[in-house]
């Protein structure tokens, strides 16, 4: 992934997480969404800004994923400008 894309995706992840649309989870395998642990809200910004998080690795030591949050995704339109 290009370095200039990281800040864009990072901002999207952080904003959607703060609004409750997604949760960020971390694990040691590809199925981090189901068996990983939730990344605390105060750590999401630093994690999303780390270029190493966005680098593809065939056998990653850490897997990061975003899953649906507690807020109904249909409310996303209301949160776009927030």
PyMOL Python script that loads the backbone (N, CA, C, O; Angstrom):
from pymol import cmd

cmd.read_pdbstr("""\
ATOM      1  N   UNK A   1       0.846  -1.173   0.000  1.00  0.00           N
ATOM      2  CA  UNK A   1       0.000   0.000   0.000  1.00  0.00           C
ATOM      3  C   UNK A   1       0.887   1.229   0.000  1.00  0.00           C
ATOM      4  O   UNK A   1       1.903   1.276   0.693  1.00  0.00           O
ATOM      5  N   UNK A   2       0.503   2.200  -0.765  1.00  0.00           N
ATOM      6  CA  UNK A   2       1.271   3.438  -0.834  1.00  0.00           C
ATOM      7  C   UNK A   2       1.201   4.181   0.492  1.00  0.00           C
ATOM      8  O   UNK A   2       0.159   4.209   1.147  1.00  0.00           O
ATOM      9  N   UNK A   3       2.323   4.782   0.881  1.00  0.00           N
ATOM     10  CA  UNK A   3       2.389   5.513   2.145  1.00  0.00           C
ATOM     11  C   UNK A   3       1.335   6.617   2.231  1.00  0.00           C
ATOM     12  O   UNK A   3       0.775   6.849   3.302  1.00  0.00           O
ATOM     13  N   UNK A   4       1.057   7.301   1.113  1.00  0.00           N
ATOM     14  CA  UNK A   4       0.093   8.393   1.167  1.00  0.00           C
ATOM     15  C   UNK A   4      -1.324   7.901   1.435  1.00  0.00           C
ATOM     16  O   UNK A   4      -2.172   8.684   1.863  1.00  0.00           O
ATOM     17  N   UNK A   5      -1.599   6.619   1.193  1.00  0.00           N
ATOM     18  CA  UNK A   5      -2.926   6.065   1.456  1.00  0.00           C
ATOM     19  C   UNK A   5      -3.146   5.798   2.940  1.00  0.00           C
ATOM     20  O   UNK A   5      -4.284   5.806   3.408  1.00  0.00           O
ATOM     21  N   UNK A   6      -2.081   5.564   3.674  1.00  0.00           N
ATOM     22  CA  UNK A   6      -2.208   5.231   5.096  1.00  0.00           C
ATOM     23  C   UNK A   6      -2.963   6.301   5.873  1.00  0.00           C
ATOM     24  O   UNK A   6      -3.896   5.955   6.597  1.00  0.00           O
ATOM     25  N   UNK A   7      -2.613   7.589   5.765  1.00  0.00           N
ATOM     26  CA  UNK A   7      -3.359   8.590   6.533  1.00  0.00           C
ATOM     27  C   UNK A   7      -4.846   8.639   6.182  1.00  0.00           C
ATOM     28  O   UNK A   7      -5.681   8.854   7.060  1.00  0.00           O
ATOM     29  N   UNK A   8      -5.181   8.441   4.908  1.00  0.00           N
ATOM     30  CA  UNK A   8      -6.582   8.467   4.497  1.00  0.00           C
ATOM     31  C   UNK A   8      -7.344   7.322   5.146  1.00  0.00           C
ATOM     32  O   UNK A   8      -8.384   7.543   5.766  1.00  0.00           O
ATOM     33  N   UNK A   9      -6.843   6.115   5.010  1.00  0.00           N
ATOM     34  CA  UNK A   9      -7.510   4.971   5.614  1.00  0.00           C
ATOM     35  C   UNK A   9      -7.492   5.072   7.132  1.00  0.00           C
ATOM     36  O   UNK A   9      -8.467   4.719   7.795  1.00  0.00           O
ATOM     37  N   UNK A  10      -6.397   5.548   7.673  1.00  0.00           N
ATOM     38  CA  UNK A  10      -6.295   5.712   9.123  1.00  0.00           C
ATOM     39  C   UNK A  10      -7.364   6.641   9.657  1.00  0.00           C
ATOM     40  O   UNK A  10      -8.002   6.340  10.666  1.00  0.00           O
ATOM     41  N   UNK A  11      -7.567   7.768   8.991  1.00  0.00           N
ATOM     42  CA  UNK A  11      -8.602   8.723   9.424  1.00  0.00           C
ATOM     43  C   UNK A  11      -9.991   8.104   9.332  1.00  0.00           C
ATOM     44  O   UNK A  11     -10.821   8.306  10.218  1.00  0.00           O
ATOM     45  N   UNK A  12     -10.249   7.350   8.265  1.00  0.00           N
ATOM     46  CA  UNK A  12     -11.552   6.692   8.131  1.00  0.00           C
ATOM     47  C   UNK A  12     -11.786   5.697   9.260  1.00  0.00           C
ATOM     48  O   UNK A  12     -12.864   5.665   9.853  1.00  0.00           O
ATOM     49  N   UNK A  13     -10.788   4.894   9.553  1.00  0.00           N
ATOM     50  CA  UNK A  13     -10.902   3.904  10.626  1.00  0.00           C
ATOM     51  C   UNK A  13     -11.153   4.594  11.960  1.00  0.00           C
ATOM     52  O   UNK A  13     -12.075   4.223  12.687  1.00  0.00           O
ATOM     53  N   UNK A  14     -10.348   5.590  12.284  1.00  0.00           N
ATOM     54  CA  UNK A  14     -10.477   6.283  13.567  1.00  0.00           C
ATOM     55  C   UNK A  14     -11.847   6.947  13.686  1.00  0.00           C
ATOM     56  O   UNK A  14     -12.506   6.828  14.719  1.00  0.00           O
ATOM     57  N   UNK A  15     -12.271   7.634  12.653  1.00  0.00           N
ATOM     58  CA  UNK A  15     -13.559   8.334  12.707  1.00  0.00           C
ATOM     59  C   UNK A  15     -14.716   7.354  12.877  1.00  0.00           C
ATOM     60  O   UNK A  15     -15.591   7.567  13.717  1.00  0.00           O
ATOM     61  N   UNK A  16     -14.725   6.300  12.100  1.00  0.00           N
ATOM     62  CA  UNK A  16     -15.828   5.324  12.189  1.00  0.00           C
ATOM     63  C   UNK A  16     -15.815   4.600  13.536  1.00  0.00           C
ATOM     64  O   UNK A  16     -16.871   4.266  14.073  1.00  0.00           O
ATOM     65  N   UNK A  17     -14.630   4.359  14.075  1.00  0.00           N
ATOM     66  CA  UNK A  17     -14.534   3.711  15.383  1.00  0.00           C
ATOM     67  C   UNK A  17     -15.081   4.634  16.469  1.00  0.00           C
ATOM     68  O   UNK A  17     -15.828   4.191  17.342  1.00  0.00           O
ATOM     69  N   UNK A  18     -14.716   5.903  16.419  1.00  0.00           N
ATOM     70  CA  UNK A  18     -15.206   6.863  17.422  1.00  0.00           C
ATOM     71  C   UNK A  18     -16.721   7.013  17.381  1.00  0.00           C
ATOM     72  O   UNK A  18     -17.361   7.217  18.413  1.00  0.00           O
ATOM     73  N   UNK A  19     -17.292   6.912  16.179  1.00  0.00           N
ATOM     74  CA  UNK A  19     -18.740   7.036  16.033  1.00  0.00           C
ATOM     75  C   UNK A  19     -19.474   5.746  16.388  1.00  0.00           C
ATOM     76  O   UNK A  19     -20.703   5.738  16.455  1.00  0.00           O
ATOM     77  N   UNK A  20     -18.749   4.665  16.615  1.00  0.00           N
ATOM     78  CA  UNK A  20     -19.361   3.402  17.013  1.00  0.00           C
ATOM     79  C   UNK A  20     -19.771   2.496  15.876  1.00  0.00           C
ATOM     80  O   UNK A  20     -20.421   1.477  16.109  1.00  0.00           O
ATOM     81  N   UNK A  21     -19.404   2.842  14.631  1.00  0.00           N
ATOM     82  CA  UNK A  21     -19.782   2.011  13.495  1.00  0.00           C
ATOM     83  C   UNK A  21     -18.909   0.770  13.371  1.00  0.00           C
ATOM     84  O   UNK A  21     -19.360  -0.262  12.872  1.00  0.00           O
ATOM     85  N   UNK A  22     -17.670   0.865  13.819  1.00  0.00           N
ATOM     86  CA  UNK A  22     -16.770  -0.288  13.752  1.00  0.00           C
ATOM     87  C   UNK A  22     -16.022  -0.451  15.069  1.00  0.00           C
ATOM     88  O   UNK A  22     -15.933   0.468  15.882  1.00  0.00           O
ATOM     89  N   UNK A  23     -15.493  -1.643  15.244  1.00  0.00           N
ATOM     90  CA  UNK A  23     -14.568  -1.945  16.329  1.00  0.00           C
ATOM     91  C   UNK A  23     -13.311  -2.492  15.670  1.00  0.00           C
ATOM     92  O   UNK A  23     -13.391  -3.204  14.670  1.00  0.00           O
ATOM     93  N   UNK A  24     -12.172  -2.167  16.216  1.00  0.00           N
ATOM     94  CA  UNK A  24     -10.907  -2.655  15.688  1.00  0.00           C
ATOM     95  C   UNK A  24     -10.456  -3.799  16.578  1.00  0.00           C
ATOM     96  O   UNK A  24     -10.419  -3.676  17.803  1.00  0.00           O
ATOM     97  N   UNK A  25     -10.115  -4.916  15.943  1.00  0.00           N
ATOM     98  CA  UNK A  25      -9.688  -6.105  16.689  1.00  0.00           C
ATOM     99  C   UNK A  25      -8.303  -6.528  16.220  1.00  0.00           C
ATOM    100  O   UNK A  25      -7.934  -6.327  15.062  1.00  0.00           O
ATOM    101  N   UNK A  26      -7.540  -7.120  17.144  1.00  0.00           N
ATOM    102  CA  UNK A  26      -6.174  -7.554  16.861  1.00  0.00           C
ATOM    103  C   UNK A  26      -6.039  -9.004  17.318  1.00  0.00           C
ATOM    104  O   UNK A  26      -6.556  -9.398  18.363  1.00  0.00           O
ATOM    105  N   UNK A  27      -5.335  -9.779  16.510  1.00  0.00           N
ATOM    106  CA  UNK A  27      -5.089 -11.171  16.845  1.00  0.00           C
ATOM    107  C   UNK A  27      -3.794 -11.646  16.219  1.00  0.00           C
ATOM    108  O   UNK A  27      -3.044 -10.859  15.643  1.00  0.00           O
ATOM    109  N   UNK A  28      -3.543 -12.922  16.335  1.00  0.00           N
ATOM    110  CA  UNK A  28      -2.315 -13.484  15.777  1.00  0.00           C
ATOM    111  C   UNK A  28      -2.577 -14.319  14.527  1.00  0.00           C
ATOM    112  O   UNK A  28      -1.643 -14.846  13.922  1.00  0.00           O
ATOM    113  N   UNK A  29      -3.842 -14.438  14.141  1.00  0.00           N
ATOM    114  CA  UNK A  29      -4.198 -15.206  12.950  1.00  0.00           C
ATOM    115  C   UNK A  29      -5.214 -14.419  12.129  1.00  0.00           C
ATOM    116  O   UNK A  29      -5.742 -13.406  12.587  1.00  0.00           O
ATOM    117  N   UNK A  30      -5.484 -14.892  10.914  1.00  0.00           N
ATOM    118  CA  UNK A  30      -6.381 -14.209   9.991  1.00  0.00           C
ATOM    119  C   UNK A  30      -7.783 -14.027  10.561  1.00  0.00           C
ATOM    120  O   UNK A  30      -8.499 -13.121  10.136  1.00  0.00           O
ATOM    121  N   UNK A  31      -8.190 -14.857  11.505  1.00  0.00           N
ATOM    122  CA  UNK A  31      -9.544 -14.774  12.056  1.00  0.00           C
ATOM    123  C   UNK A  31      -9.618 -13.883  13.297  1.00  0.00           C
ATOM    124  O   UNK A  31     -10.367 -14.167  14.232  1.00  0.00           O
ATOM    125  N   UNK A  32      -8.838 -12.813  13.295  1.00  0.00           N
ATOM    126  CA  UNK A  32      -8.821 -11.866  14.416  1.00  0.00           C
ATOM    127  C   UNK A  32     -10.210 -11.289  14.688  1.00  0.00           C
ATOM    128  O   UNK A  32     -10.509 -10.895  15.815  1.00  0.00           O
ATOM    129  N   UNK A  33     -11.046 -11.238  13.674  1.00  0.00           N
ATOM    130  CA  UNK A  33     -12.395 -10.695  13.861  1.00  0.00           C
ATOM    131  C   UNK A  33     -13.188 -11.499  14.878  1.00  0.00           C
ATOM    132  O   UNK A  33     -14.013 -10.943  15.603  1.00  0.00           O
ATOM    133  N   UNK A  34     -12.945 -12.800  14.938  1.00  0.00           N
ATOM    134  CA  UNK A  34     -13.715 -13.641  15.856  1.00  0.00           C
ATOM    135  C   UNK A  34     -12.934 -14.070  17.090  1.00  0.00           C
ATOM    136  O   UNK A  34     -13.522 -14.246  18.157  1.00  0.00           O
ATOM    137  N   UNK A  35     -11.630 -14.242  16.966  1.00  0.00           N
ATOM    138  CA  UNK A  35     -10.857 -14.732  18.117  1.00  0.00           C
ATOM    139  C   UNK A  35      -9.876 -13.709  18.671  1.00  0.00           C
ATOM    140  O   UNK A  35      -9.222 -13.959  19.684  1.00  0.00           O
ATOM    141  N   UNK A  36      -9.770 -12.563  18.015  1.00  0.00           N
ATOM    142  CA  UNK A  36      -8.856 -11.529  18.488  1.00  0.00           C
ATOM    143  C   UNK A  36      -9.451 -10.734  19.641  1.00  0.00           C
ATOM    144  O   UNK A  36     -10.565 -11.002  20.091  1.00  0.00           O
ATOM    145  N   UNK A  37      -8.696  -9.761  20.106  1.00  0.00           N
ATOM    146  CA  UNK A  37      -9.155  -8.899  21.188  1.00  0.00           C
ATOM    147  C   UNK A  37      -9.421  -7.499  20.640  1.00  0.00           C
ATOM    148  O   UNK A  37      -8.798  -7.067  19.671  1.00  0.00           O
ATOM    149  N   UNK A  38     -10.347  -6.811  21.271  1.00  0.00           N
ATOM    150  CA  UNK A  38     -10.673  -5.457  20.831  1.00  0.00           C
ATOM    151  C   UNK A  38      -9.546  -4.509  21.206  1.00  0.00           C
ATOM    152  O   UNK A  38      -9.035  -4.542  22.326  1.00  0.00           O
ATOM    153  N   UNK A  39      -9.167  -3.669  20.262  1.00  0.00           N
ATOM    154  CA  UNK A  39      -8.142  -2.653  20.504  1.00  0.00           C
ATOM    155  C   UNK A  39      -8.813  -1.513  21.273  1.00  0.00           C
ATOM    156  O   UNK A  39      -9.837  -0.994  20.829  1.00  0.00           O
ATOM    157  N   UNK A  40      -8.253  -1.118  22.415  1.00  0.00           N
ATOM    158  CA  UNK A  40      -8.842  -0.015  23.173  1.00  0.00           C
ATOM    159  C   UNK A  40      -8.919   1.256  22.321  1.00  0.00           C
ATOM    160  O   UNK A  40      -8.032   1.525  21.511  1.00  0.00           O
ATOM    161  N   UNK A  41      -9.976   2.021  22.513  1.00  0.00           N
ATOM    162  CA  UNK A  41     -10.225   3.222  21.711  1.00  0.00           C
ATOM    163  C   UNK A  41      -9.044   4.176  21.709  1.00  0.00           C
ATOM    164  O   UNK A  41      -8.757   4.799  20.687  1.00  0.00           O
ATOM    165  N   UNK A  42      -8.353   4.302  22.836  1.00  0.00           N
ATOM    166  CA  UNK A  42      -7.236   5.248  22.910  1.00  0.00           C
ATOM    167  C   UNK A  42      -5.997   4.772  22.161  1.00  0.00           C
ATOM    168  O   UNK A  42      -5.026   5.520  22.040  1.00  0.00           O
ATOM    169  N   UNK A  43      -6.014   3.537  21.656  1.00  0.00           N
ATOM    170  CA  UNK A  43      -4.883   3.007  20.899  1.00  0.00           C
ATOM    171  C   UNK A  43      -5.152   2.936  19.394  1.00  0.00           C
ATOM    172  O   UNK A  43      -4.235   2.691  18.611  1.00  0.00           O
ATOM    173  N   UNK A  44      -6.395   3.148  18.993  1.00  0.00           N
ATOM    174  CA  UNK A  44      -6.765   3.000  17.584  1.00  0.00           C
ATOM    175  C   UNK A  44      -6.061   4.023  16.698  1.00  0.00           C
ATOM    176  O   UNK A  44      -5.606   3.675  15.609  1.00  0.00           O
ATOM    177  N   UNK A  45      -5.960   5.263  17.136  1.00  0.00           N
ATOM    178  CA  UNK A  45      -5.334   6.298  16.311  1.00  0.00           C
ATOM    179  C   UNK A  45      -3.883   5.956  16.000  1.00  0.00           C
ATOM    180  O   UNK A  45      -3.470   6.010  14.841  1.00  0.00           O
ATOM    181  N   UNK A  46      -3.109   5.605  17.014  1.00  0.00           N
ATOM    182  CA  UNK A  46      -1.698   5.258  16.798  1.00  0.00           C
ATOM    183  C   UNK A  46      -1.578   4.028  15.908  1.00  0.00           C
ATOM    184  O   UNK A  46      -0.713   3.972  15.034  1.00  0.00           O
ATOM    185  N   UNK A  47      -2.431   3.058  16.125  1.00  0.00           N
ATOM    186  CA  UNK A  47      -2.405   1.838  15.327  1.00  0.00           C
ATOM    187  C   UNK A  47      -2.721   2.153  13.864  1.00  0.00           C
ATOM    188  O   UNK A  47      -2.043   1.657  12.964  1.00  0.00           O
ATOM    189  N   UNK A  48      -3.736   2.964  13.625  1.00  0.00           N
ATOM    190  CA  UNK A  48      -4.147   3.290  12.255  1.00  0.00           C
ATOM    191  C   UNK A  48      -3.105   4.117  11.516  1.00  0.00           C
ATOM    192  O   UNK A  48      -3.058   4.090  10.286  1.00  0.00           O
ATOM    193  N   UNK A  49      -2.277   4.848  12.238  1.00  0.00           N
ATOM    194  CA  UNK A  49      -1.248   5.689  11.606  1.00  0.00           C
ATOM    195  C   UNK A  49       0.065   4.953  11.370  1.00  0.00           C
ATOM    196  O   UNK A  49       0.972   5.500  10.742  1.00  0.00           O
ATOM    197  N   UNK A  50       0.180   3.748  11.854  1.00  0.00           N
ATOM    198  CA  UNK A  50       1.420   2.984  11.732  1.00  0.00           C
ATOM    199  C   UNK A  50       1.490   2.321  10.352  1.00  0.00           C
ATOM    200  O   UNK A  50       0.689   1.430  10.068  1.00  0.00           O
ATOM    201  N   UNK A  51       2.429   2.732   9.487  1.00  0.00           N
ATOM    202  CA  UNK A  51       2.524   2.142   8.148  1.00  0.00           C
ATOM    203  C   UNK A  51       2.735   0.624   8.172  1.00  0.00           C
ATOM    204  O   UNK A  51       2.317  -0.066   7.243  1.00  0.00           O
ATOM    205  N   UNK A  52       3.364   0.107   9.202  1.00  0.00           N
ATOM    206  CA  UNK A  52       3.608  -1.337   9.287  1.00  0.00           C
ATOM    207  C   UNK A  52       2.298  -2.124   9.391  1.00  0.00           C
ATOM    208  O   UNK A  52       2.226  -3.272   8.954  1.00  0.00           O
ATOM    209  N   UNK A  53       1.279  -1.514   9.960  1.00  0.00           N
ATOM    210  CA  UNK A  53      -0.018  -2.180  10.098  1.00  0.00           C
ATOM    211  C   UNK A  53      -0.645  -2.437   8.730  1.00  0.00           C
ATOM    212  O   UNK A  53      -1.353  -3.426   8.542  1.00  0.00           O
ATOM    213  N   UNK A  54      -0.384  -1.555   7.788  1.00  0.00           N
ATOM    214  CA  UNK A  54      -0.999  -1.644   6.469  1.00  0.00           C
ATOM    215  C   UNK A  54      -0.194  -2.487   5.482  1.00  0.00           C
ATOM    216  O   UNK A  54      -0.673  -2.763   4.382  1.00  0.00           O
ATOM    217  N   UNK A  55       1.005  -2.898   5.848  1.00  0.00           N
ATOM    218  CA  UNK A  55       1.868  -3.665   4.947  1.00  0.00           C
ATOM    219  C   UNK A  55       1.384  -5.121   4.877  1.00  0.00           C
ATOM    220  O   UNK A  55       1.110  -5.743   5.903  1.00  0.00           O
ATOM    221  N   UNK A  56       1.285  -5.643   3.670  1.00  0.00           N
ATOM    222  CA  UNK A  56       0.887  -7.033   3.493  1.00  0.00           C
ATOM    223  C   UNK A  56       2.047  -7.952   3.830  1.00  0.00           C
ATOM    224  O   UNK A  56       3.174  -7.737   3.386  1.00  0.00           O
ATOM    225  N   UNK A  57       1.761  -8.968   4.613  1.00  0.00           N
ATOM    226  CA  UNK A  57       2.735 -10.010   4.925  1.00  0.00           C
ATOM    227  C   UNK A  57       2.038 -11.350   4.782  1.00  0.00           C
ATOM    228  O   UNK A  57       0.914 -11.534   5.249  1.00  0.00           O
ATOM    229  N   UNK A  58       2.712 -12.275   4.137  1.00  0.00           N
ATOM    230  CA  UNK A  58       2.135 -13.603   3.922  1.00  0.00           C
ATOM    231  C   UNK A  58       1.827 -14.302   5.248  1.00  0.00           C
ATOM    232  O   UNK A  58       0.782 -14.937   5.388  1.00  0.00           O
ATOM    233  N   UNK A  59       2.721 -14.187   6.203  1.00  0.00           N
ATOM    234  CA  UNK A  59       2.554 -14.795   7.530  1.00  0.00           C
ATOM    235  C   UNK A  59       2.693 -13.704   8.596  1.00  0.00           C
ATOM    236  O   UNK A  59       3.736 -13.620   9.244  1.00  0.00           O
ATOM    237  N   UNK A  60       1.681 -12.879   8.793  1.00  0.00           N
ATOM    238  CA  UNK A  60       1.819 -11.767   9.737  1.00  0.00           C
ATOM    239  C   UNK A  60       1.897 -12.236  11.188  1.00  0.00           C
ATOM    240  O   UNK A  60       1.277 -13.228  11.572  1.00  0.00           O
ATOM    241  N   UNK A  61       2.667 -11.507  11.976  1.00  0.00           N
ATOM    242  CA  UNK A  61       2.741 -11.791  13.410  1.00  0.00           C
ATOM    243  C   UNK A  61       1.497 -11.262  14.112  1.00  0.00           C
ATOM    244  O   UNK A  61       1.074 -11.790  15.140  1.00  0.00           O
ATOM    245  N   UNK A  62       0.919 -10.208  13.538  1.00  0.00           N
ATOM    246  CA  UNK A  62      -0.280  -9.594  14.104  1.00  0.00           C
ATOM    247  C   UNK A  62      -1.267  -9.326  12.975  1.00  0.00           C
ATOM    248  O   UNK A  62      -0.892  -8.823  11.916  1.00  0.00           O
ATOM    249  N   UNK A  63      -2.520  -9.664  13.208  1.00  0.00           N
ATOM    250  CA  UNK A  63      -3.581  -9.392  12.240  1.00  0.00           C
ATOM    251  C   UNK A  63      -4.523  -8.357  12.843  1.00  0.00           C
ATOM    252  O   UNK A  63      -4.948  -8.486  13.991  1.00  0.00           O
ATOM    253  N   UNK A  64      -4.844  -7.337  12.066  1.00  0.00           N
ATOM    254  CA  UNK A  64      -5.743  -6.272  12.497  1.00  0.00           C
ATOM    255  C   UNK A  64      -6.961  -6.301  11.581  1.00  0.00           C
ATOM    256  O   UNK A  64      -6.822  -6.460  10.368  1.00  0.00           O
ATOM    257  N   UNK A  65      -8.135  -6.151  12.146  1.00  0.00           N
ATOM    258  CA  UNK A  65      -9.344  -6.125  11.331  1.00  0.00           C
ATOM    259  C   UNK A  65     -10.369  -5.185  11.947  1.00  0.00           C
ATOM    260  O   UNK A  65     -10.320  -4.886  13.140  1.00  0.00           O
ATOM    261  N   UNK A  66     -11.289  -4.729  11.123  1.00  0.00           N
ATOM    262  CA  UNK A  66     -12.398  -3.903  11.601  1.00  0.00           C
ATOM    263  C   UNK A  66     -13.675  -4.720  11.477  1.00  0.00           C
ATOM    264  O   UNK A  66     -13.919  -5.353  10.450  1.00  0.00           O
ATOM    265  N   UNK A  67     -14.482  -4.703  12.520  1.00  0.00           N
ATOM    266  CA  UNK A  67     -15.757  -5.418  12.533  1.00  0.00           C
ATOM    267  C   UNK A  67     -16.867  -4.422  12.844  1.00  0.00           C
ATOM    268  O   UNK A  67     -16.603  -3.309  13.299  1.00  0.00           O
ATOM    269  N   UNK A  68     -18.096  -4.823  12.601  1.00  0.00           N
ATOM    270  CA  UNK A  68     -19.219  -3.938  12.895  1.00  0.00           C
ATOM    271  C   UNK A  68     -19.227  -3.553  14.364  1.00  0.00           C
ATOM    272  O   UNK A  68     -18.974  -4.378  15.242  1.00  0.00           O
ATOM    273  N   UNK A  69     -19.519  -2.296  14.613  1.00  0.00           N
ATOM    274  CA  UNK A  69     -19.589  -1.788  15.978  1.00  0.00           C
ATOM    275  C   UNK A  69     -20.991  -1.916  16.546  1.00  0.00           C
ATOM    276  O   UNK A  69     -21.817  -2.672  16.034  1.00  0.00           O
ATOM    277  N   UNK A  70     -21.246  -1.172  17.605  1.00  0.00           N
ATOM    278  CA  UNK A  70     -22.537  -1.232  18.278  1.00  0.00           C
ATOM    279  C   UNK A  70     -23.593  -0.345  17.623  1.00  0.00           C
ATOM    280  O   UNK A  70     -24.790  -0.545  17.831  1.00  0.00           O
ATOM    281  N   UNK A  71     -23.160   0.617  16.846  1.00  0.00           N
ATOM    282  CA  UNK A  71     -24.090   1.544  16.204  1.00  0.00           C
ATOM    283  C   UNK A  71     -24.553   0.965  14.878  1.00  0.00           C
ATOM    284  O   UNK A  71     -23.754   0.425  14.113  1.00  0.00           O
ATOM    285  N   UNK A  72     -25.834   1.078  14.614  1.00  0.00           N
ATOM    286  CA  UNK A  72     -26.415   0.543  13.388  1.00  0.00           C
ATOM    287  C   UNK A  72     -25.769   1.202  12.172  1.00  0.00           C
ATOM    288  O   UNK A  72     -25.707   2.429  12.086  1.00  0.00           O
ATOM    289  N   UNK A  73     -25.300   0.404  11.253  1.00  0.00           N
ATOM    290  CA  UNK A  73     -24.587   0.900  10.083  1.00  0.00           C
ATOM    291  C   UNK A  73     -25.479   1.804   9.229  1.00  0.00           C
ATOM    292  O   UNK A  73     -24.965   2.618   8.461  1.00  0.00           O
ATOM    293  N   UNK A  74     -26.805   1.677   9.347  1.00  0.00           N
ATOM    294  CA  UNK A  74     -27.687   2.563   8.585  1.00  0.00           C
ATOM    295  C   UNK A  74     -27.575   3.999   9.080  1.00  0.00           C
ATOM    296  O   UNK A  74     -27.993   4.923   8.382  1.00  0.00           O
ATOM    297  N   UNK A  75     -27.021   4.204  10.270  1.00  0.00           N
ATOM    298  CA  UNK A  75     -26.804   5.545  10.790  1.00  0.00           C
ATOM    299  C   UNK A  75     -25.540   6.178  10.258  1.00  0.00           C
ATOM    300  O   UNK A  75     -25.198   7.295  10.645  1.00  0.00           O
ATOM    301  N   UNK A  76     -24.842   5.486   9.379  1.00  0.00           N
ATOM    302  CA  UNK A  76     -23.576   5.981   8.850  1.00  0.00           C
ATOM    303  C   UNK A  76     -23.735   7.335   8.162  1.00  0.00           C
ATOM    304  O   UNK A  76     -22.873   8.203   8.298  1.00  0.00           O
ATOM    305  N   UNK A  77     -24.818   7.520   7.433  1.00  0.00           N
ATOM    306  CA  UNK A  77     -25.025   8.793   6.740  1.00  0.00           C
ATOM    307  C   UNK A  77     -25.023   9.963   7.717  1.00  0.00           C
ATOM    308  O   UNK A  77     -24.500  11.032   7.400  1.00  0.00           O
ATOM    309  N   UNK A  78     -25.593   9.776   8.882  1.00  0.00           N
ATOM    310  CA  UNK A  78     -25.648  10.846   9.878  1.00  0.00           C
ATOM    311  C   UNK A  78     -24.272  11.161  10.434  1.00  0.00           C
ATOM    312  O   UNK A  78     -24.030  12.271  10.908  1.00  0.00           O
ATOM    313  N   UNK A  79     -23.367  10.188  10.378  1.00  0.00           N
ATOM    314  CA  UNK A  79     -22.050  10.385  10.960  1.00  0.00           C
ATOM    315  C   UNK A  79     -20.977  10.805   9.989  1.00  0.00           C
ATOM    316  O   UNK A  79     -19.837  11.021  10.400  1.00  0.00           O
ATOM    317  N   UNK A  80     -21.291  10.927   8.729  1.00  0.00           N
ATOM    318  CA  UNK A  80     -20.273  11.233   7.732  1.00  0.00           C
ATOM    319  C   UNK A  80     -19.584  12.555   8.020  1.00  0.00           C
ATOM    320  O   UNK A  80     -18.363  12.645   7.890  1.00  0.00           O
ATOM    321  N   UNK A  81     -20.311  13.561   8.398  1.00  0.00           N
ATOM    322  CA  UNK A  81     -19.704  14.863   8.648  1.00  0.00           C
ATOM    323  C   UNK A  81     -19.168  15.026  10.056  1.00  0.00           C
ATOM    324  O   UNK A  81     -18.557  16.048  10.369  1.00  0.00           O
ATOM    325  N   UNK A  82     -19.383  14.043  10.906  1.00  0.00           N
ATOM    326  CA  UNK A  82     -18.967  14.169  12.314  1.00  0.00           C
ATOM    327  C   UNK A  82     -17.491  13.989  12.483  1.00  0.00           C
ATOM    328  O   UNK A  82     -16.984  14.065  13.603  1.00  0.00           O
TER     329      UNK A  82
END
""", "prot")
cmd.dss("prot")
cmd.show_as("cartoon", "prot")
cmd.util.cbc("prot")
cmd.orient("prot")
